[in-house]
Amino acid sequence: MWLVIIIIVLIYALVLTPIQQGINKIIKNRKLNIVANLILAVFIFLLLYFVADAFDVKLW
């Protein structure tokens, strides 16, 4: 189970970083940037969680 969690965190970090850099270049307003990054992070995390759940991996 720990291996699956580590893989999910690695995929999360690899996917999130370039997208966040793109958002930082597009959105110059600091508050909107934080909100956009938060929404993106939650969306990607939930997407990875549902993919893991689809393969019957229980993370909780």
Residue pairs with C-beta under 8 A, 6 or more apart in sequence:
1 57
1 58
1 59
4 52
4 57
4 59
5 59
8 48
8 49
8 52
8 59
11 48
12 44
12 45
12 48
15 44
16 40
16 41
16 44
19 40
19 44
20 37
20 40
23 33
23 36
23 37
23 40
24 33
24 37
27 33
27 36
49 59
52 59
53 59
